[in-house]
Amino acid sequence: MANNSVSIAEGESQDKYLSFIQRLVGQPIEYVYKHPQWCDLFEFGFGKWVANENHDALSDFAFGKWLNNHLEVHEDGKRTEYVIHTVCPIKVVWRKRNKRIEVIDEQTDSAILSDVAKHLTGQTIKRVGLSDKNDLWLDLDEVWIIIVTEEDDEESWRLFTADVKKPHLVASNSWIEFDE
């Protein structure tokens, strides 16, 4: 598994980032979704389904409008407790399938993604970690999910809670920060 180093400003503690990510431990994956409007945007939902109480309040700011239109929402208006959006490749390393590695990206056939999603849904996160390049590691015991940051300075992944008014943890290859 990756080490727990994080590319952060000198003298700044990584504890707050790791603490935020640690919230995923013990949470099941509820869904894996590829957005039809953007070929490279994937979404993972974790934890219980909760009421989408901030839906109307979100329209007060631009990102909220975008989120309301593009975040996966259950038919009863609920969202999962935690969500990861990623626009970078995702490596799925199957431990029980001879450590086979599948790379999920914008070129991935929908049938392959559907099969991977079916196998991941319901599995619980056992451990999490960050590489020195801010790759996010999710250990589900039988499988690792590695969200691999791009080699540019652009946002690669974003972790947030159902209360989208709370800070989001956002990372690229060279930085990680809370977007408030």
C-alpha positions as CSV (number, residue, x, y, z in Angstrom):
1,M,0.0,0.0,0.0
2,A,1.1,3.6,-0.6
3,N,2.9,5.5,2.1
4,N,1.1,8.2,3.9
5,S,3.0,11.2,2.7
6,V,1.2,14.1,1.2
7,S,2.5,16.9,-1.0
8,I,1.6,19.9,1.2
9,A,3.1,23.3,2.0
10,E,6.3,23.1,4.0
11,G,5.6,23.0,7.7
12,E,1.9,22.2,7.2
13,S,0.6,19.0,8.8
14,Q,-0.9,16.3,6.7
15,D,-3.0,15.1,9.7
16,K,-6.1,17.1,8.7
17,Y,-6.1,15.5,5.1
18,L,-5.6,12.0,6.4
19,S,-8.2,12.5,9.0
20,F,-10.7,13.6,6.4
21,I,-9.9,10.6,4.2
22,Q,-10.0,8.2,7.2
23,R,-13.8,8.8,7.3
24,L,-14.1,6.4,4.4
25,V,-12.9,3.5,6.5
26,G,-15.8,1.2,7.3
27,Q,-18.0,2.7,4.5
28,P,-19.4,0.5,1.8
29,I,-19.3,1.5,-1.9
30,E,-22.9,2.2,-2.9
31,Y,-22.3,3.0,-6.6
32,V,-19.7,3.7,-9.3
33,Y,-20.9,6.0,-12.0
34,K,-19.5,7.5,-15.2
35,H,-21.1,10.8,-16.1
36,P,-22.5,10.8,-19.6
37,Q,-21.8,14.5,-20.2
38,W,-18.1,14.3,-19.5
39,C,-16.3,11.2,-20.7
40,D,-13.5,11.5,-18.0
41,L,-15.6,12.2,-14.9
42,F,-16.3,9.2,-12.6
43,E,-18.1,9.3,-9.3
44,F,-18.0,6.9,-6.4
45,G,-20.6,7.0,-3.6
46,F,-19.8,5.7,-0.1
47,G,-21.8,5.2,3.1
48,K,-25.5,5.4,3.9
49,W,-28.0,7.1,1.7
50,V,-29.0,10.4,3.4
51,A,-31.5,13.1,2.7
52,N,-30.4,15.7,0.2
53,E,-31.3,18.6,2.4
54,N,-29.1,21.2,0.8
55,H,-30.5,20.9,-2.7
56,D,-32.3,24.3,-2.7
57,A,-29.5,26.1,-0.7
58,L,-27.0,25.0,-3.3
59,S,-28.5,27.1,-6.0
60,D,-27.0,30.2,-4.3
61,F,-23.5,29.5,-5.7
62,A,-22.2,28.4,-9.1
63,F,-20.6,25.1,-8.0
64,G,-23.8,24.2,-6.2
65,K,-25.8,24.7,-9.4
66,W,-23.3,22.4,-11.2
67,L,-23.4,19.8,-8.4
68,N,-27.2,19.7,-8.2
69,N,-27.2,19.0,-11.9
70,H,-24.5,16.4,-12.0
71,L,-24.1,14.6,-8.7
72,E,-25.7,11.2,-8.7
73,V,-28.9,11.4,-6.7
74,H,-31.0,8.4,-5.8
75,E,-34.6,8.3,-7.1
76,D,-35.9,9.2,-3.7
77,G,-33.8,12.4,-3.6
78,K,-31.0,10.9,-1.4
79,R,-27.2,11.0,-1.8
80,T,-24.5,9.0,-0.2
81,E,-22.7,10.3,2.9
82,Y,-19.4,10.6,0.9
83,V,-18.6,11.1,-2.7
84,I,-15.4,11.1,-4.7
85,H,-15.3,12.7,-8.1
86,T,-12.3,11.9,-10.2
87,V,-11.1,13.0,-13.7
88,C,-8.0,10.8,-13.7
89,P,-7.4,7.1,-14.4
90,I,-8.5,4.6,-11.8
91,K,-6.5,1.4,-11.2
92,V,-8.5,-1.5,-9.9
93,V,-6.1,-4.2,-8.5
94,W,-7.9,-7.5,-7.9
95,R,-6.1,-9.5,-5.2
96,K,-8.1,-12.7,-5.7
97,R,-7.8,-12.6,-9.5
98,N,-4.0,-13.0,-9.7
99,K,-3.5,-9.3,-8.9
100,R,-5.0,-8.5,-12.3
101,I,-5.0,-4.7,-12.9
102,E,-7.8,-2.9,-14.7
103,V,-7.3,0.7,-15.7
104,I,-10.6,2.6,-15.8
105,D,-10.5,5.8,-17.8
106,E,-12.5,7.7,-20.5
107,Q,-11.7,4.9,-23.0
108,T,-13.2,2.2,-20.9
109,D,-16.1,0.3,-22.4
110,S,-19.3,0.7,-20.5
111,A,-19.7,-3.1,-20.2
112,I,-16.3,-3.4,-18.5
113,L,-17.2,-0.5,-16.2
114,S,-20.5,-2.1,-15.3
115,D,-18.8,-5.4,-14.4
116,V,-16.2,-3.6,-12.2
117,A,-19.0,-1.5,-10.6
118,K,-21.0,-4.7,-9.9
119,H,-18.0,-6.3,-8.1
120,L,-17.1,-3.2,-6.1
121,T,-20.6,-2.2,-5.0
122,G,-21.3,-3.3,-1.4
123,Q,-17.6,-3.8,-0.5
124,T,-16.3,-2.0,2.5
125,I,-13.2,0.2,2.7
126,K,-10.7,-1.3,5.2
127,R,-7.8,1.1,4.8
128,V,-7.0,4.3,3.0
129,G,-3.7,6.0,2.1
130,L,-2.0,8.7,-0.1
131,S,1.1,8.3,-2.2
132,D,3.7,11.1,-2.4
133,K,2.0,12.2,-5.6
134,N,-1.5,12.3,-3.9
135,D,-2.7,9.1,-5.5
136,L,-5.6,8.0,-3.3
137,W,-5.6,4.3,-2.2
138,L,-8.7,2.6,-1.1
139,D,-8.2,-0.9,0.3
140,L,-11.3,-3.1,0.1
141,D,-9.6,-6.3,1.2
142,E,-10.2,-8.2,-2.0
143,V,-9.4,-5.3,-4.2
144,W,-7.5,-2.0,-4.2
145,I,-8.8,1.1,-5.9
146,I,-6.1,3.5,-6.8
147,I,-7.1,6.9,-8.0
148,V,-4.0,8.0,-9.9
149,T,-3.4,11.7,-10.2
150,E,-2.5,13.2,-13.6
151,E,1.0,14.6,-14.3
152,D,-0.3,18.1,-14.5
153,D,-1.3,20.7,-11.9
154,E,-5.0,20.3,-12.5
155,E,-7.5,18.9,-10.1
156,S,-7.5,15.1,-10.3
157,W,-9.9,14.0,-7.5
158,R,-12.3,15.6,-5.0
159,L,-13.7,14.0,-1.8
160,F,-16.8,15.6,-0.2
161,T,-19.6,14.8,2.1
162,A,-23.4,14.9,1.5
163,D,-23.4,18.3,3.1
164,V,-21.7,19.9,0.1
165,K,-21.5,23.2,2.0
166,K,-18.7,21.7,4.0
167,P,-15.1,21.8,2.7
168,H,-14.1,19.4,-0.1
169,L,-10.7,17.8,-0.1
170,V,-9.2,18.4,-3.6
171,A,-5.9,17.0,-4.9
172,S,-3.7,17.1,-7.9
173,N,-0.3,15.5,-8.6
174,S,1.5,18.5,-6.9
175,W,-0.9,19.8,-4.3
176,I,-3.7,18.8,-1.9
177,E,-6.0,21.3,-0.1
178,F,-9.4,21.9,1.3
179,D,-11.7,23.8,-1.1
180,E,-14.0,25.8,1.1
